[in-house]
Amino acid sequence: MRPTQAVIHLDNLRHNITTLMEHTASRSANRRRPLFCVAVKADGYGHGVCEVAEIALELGAEYLGVAAVSEATKLRSQGVGGPILLYSLTDPAEFATIAELDLAPFVADSEYIAKLDRAAADCRRVVGVHLKVDTGMGRVGCRPEEARDLASQILACGHLRLDGVCTHFPVADTPNSSFTRRQAERLAEVAAELRAAGINPGIVHAANSGAVIEYPETWFDMVRPGISVYGYYPSGDQERPLELKPVMEFRSQIVFTKRVPKGTGISYGLSYHTEKDTVIATVPAGYGDGFNRLLSNRGEVLIRGTRYPIVGRVCMDQFMVDIGPEPEVQTGDTVTLFGPDQDGPDAEEIANLTGTIPYEVTCSPTARVPRVYR
Ligand SMILES: *Cc1c(COP(=O)(O)O)cnc(C)c1O
């Protein structure tokens, strides 16, 4: 197997899920936790949708969350039978599959609801939907004032069931967010309004990772963590009360080393010249594997417990590391690009260097990078 791999540390995944479950159990006196929905969209944030789902369900997660019907198709074909929330709206051409796979889609407008009901009727199925209310994200979701009429419409549909009412938070990853608290209040008001109208709102849910970590008042009946399950905080702003362990280790191997004199240019554009006589190692991973080219002359890697600088431009399939004039490392040594090792870079460090967030970093290893499960 090519040495460039994404090793998925399933023990860390288990640790994170258990930690988050225990944390959400802390709110109530009888230590009953809210329902737990693990986001496995985007191929489990790059970790593998089926493998993550299997562990989440084994540990007692009640729901899985996907963004694409194709992801749910994959889960069902692997025998996953439980509830799967579909977080994104989709093309009506996929409604029959939603009904046949018994998915739980978010809905937010009248036309979508009517079309989904017709497709469910054609399949002779009943689809359980979750009404998405926009309380401040500015994305998909009805206005809170519309929720009651849409809920009534759902109840009047012969082939839909109202299973939940939910919202999403744009700034729950910031400390002491009164905006997030206000959103939760709006959702609670909507649920109360439905109940007052004799409508059972079903499961009320809102909390993404940021809210799971800091805002117990947003947990309602179910939480929907994603990034924290994979071992990262959603941002650098919040306090870090929970020990989360990175699950993905992006690694490769030294395949070649060469002693070069001072002043040798390295890689495309010759953007780096060696400052002294040294040894340059080549690592067979590049932006074609999802290793960001912005790490050229900036990032570091971990080899045998020591950090070494990336020198020159990251190529499509390879990059170079300066391992110093008297290297202790050699061809065949493992190179960690990011991962759980405290001494080396993690996805958050890579994100900070490349102007993005850990989410995008763990999603970035491309299809040619095999996922290896430990
Ligand atoms: C992705 C997603 C989540 C999880 O968000 P994290 O920030 O990764 O915890 C929760 N809810 C919805 C609707 C999502 O799309």
The ligand as an SDF file (V2000), in Angstrom:
LIG
                    3D

 15 15  0  0  0  0  0  0  0  0999 V2000
  -22.6570   19.8390   10.4080 C   0  0  0  0  0  0  0  0  0  0  0  0
  -23.8430   20.1070   11.2450 C   0  0  0  0  0  0  0  0  0  0  0  0
  -23.7930   19.9160   12.6250 C   0  0  0  0  0  0  0  0  0  0  0  0
  -22.5060   19.6060   13.3710 C   0  0  0  0  0  0  0  0  0  0  0  0
  -21.7450   20.7940   13.5090 O   0  0  0  0  0  0  0  0  0  0  0  0
  -20.3150   20.8190   14.2620 P   0  0  0  0  0  0  0  0  0  0  0  0
  -19.9650   22.2460   14.2930 O   0  0  0  0  0  0  0  0  0  0  0  0
  -19.3970   20.0080   13.4270 O   0  0  0  0  0  0  0  0  0  0  0  0
  -20.5350   20.2220   15.5920 O   0  0  0  0  0  0  0  0  0  0  0  0
  -24.9750   20.0490   13.3370 C   0  0  0  0  0  0  0  0  0  0  0  0
  -26.1300   20.3750   12.7180 N   0  0  0  0  0  0  0  0  0  0  0  0
  -26.2010   20.5930   11.3880 C   0  0  0  0  0  0  0  0  0  0  0  0
  -27.4900   20.9610   10.7640 C   0  0  0  0  0  0  0  0  0  0  0  0
  -25.0580   20.4750   10.6120 C   0  0  0  0  0  0  0  0  0  0  0  0
  -25.1430   20.6830    9.2950 O   0  0  0  0  0  0  0  0  0  0  0  0
  1  2  1  0
  2  3  1  0
  2 14  2  0
  3  4  1  0
  3 10  2  0
  4  5  1  0
  5  6  1  0
  6  7  2  0
  6  8  1  0
  6  9  1  0
 10 11  1  0
 11 12  2  0
 12 13  1  0
 12 14  1  0
 14 15  1  0
M  END
$$$$
